[in-house]
Amino acid sequence: MSYRTNPDRILENIDRARSRDMERALSLDDRRARGREMDTTIPDGDSTNPERMKRIFALVDAGYRKAAQSSELSPLAARFQAIGDISHKKALGDVSISIQYLDSERHDDVGVVPIEISPADLEEAKKETRTSRPDVNAMKVLRLKLRDGVLAAYRKIGPRIRDGLKERADIGHVAAEVAIDLRPADQPGLLG
């Protein structure tokens, strides 16, 4: 059998070509979904720290909702919708929160939490959604990982936010950005 008629080699070349095309297409913007929310209402001068913390948490929550409902999340789910078909394939990623004090010279407070998606996660989603549609199950898993990552990252940067409140950095415009970055397990991430 010649090289041109060997079906294994033909399929191998097709797979290699698809892999190269996918790698070229996967820039950072293609593998990230984000939501940003800004609050321009300045809190009262006599507002308490818990009230000001609620303001910042409300911004983070609104940023999370924008990221979870964004159109950027669907391509992420589509990229990893077949992960359940291959038992050893995983996806790694990061969920990040950035609190930006726009009217203060304080640096942004940033928290990053790693996440991992495995075929077992998609099997659990399949049981809950009662559908075998991979895009629906992948979207459910991504939103769940995003929610858990946002809460963990917020807990992580909580002390730094309280320091910002002591410095009164939150008196003025404040913005919160929530992002999820997802990649195959064999690609390096934001932190490594």
HELIX and SHEET records of a PDB file:
HELIX    1   1 PRO A    7  ALA A   25  1                                  19    
HELIX    2   2 LEU A   28  ARG A   31  5                                   4    
HELIX    3   3 ASN A   49  GLN A   69  1                                  21    
HELIX    4   4 LEU A   73  ARG A   79  1                                   7    
HELIX    5   5 ILE A   83  ASP A   85  5                                   3    
HELIX    6   6 PRO A  119  THR A  129  1                                  11    
HELIX    7   7 PRO A  134  LYS A  166  1                                  33    
SHEET    1   A 4 ARG A  32  ASP A  39  0                                        
SHEET    2   A 4 VAL A 174  PRO A 184 -1                                        
SHEET    3   A 4 ALA A  91  TYR A 101 -1                                        
SHEET    4   A 4 ASP A 109  ILE A 117 -1                                        
END                                                                             
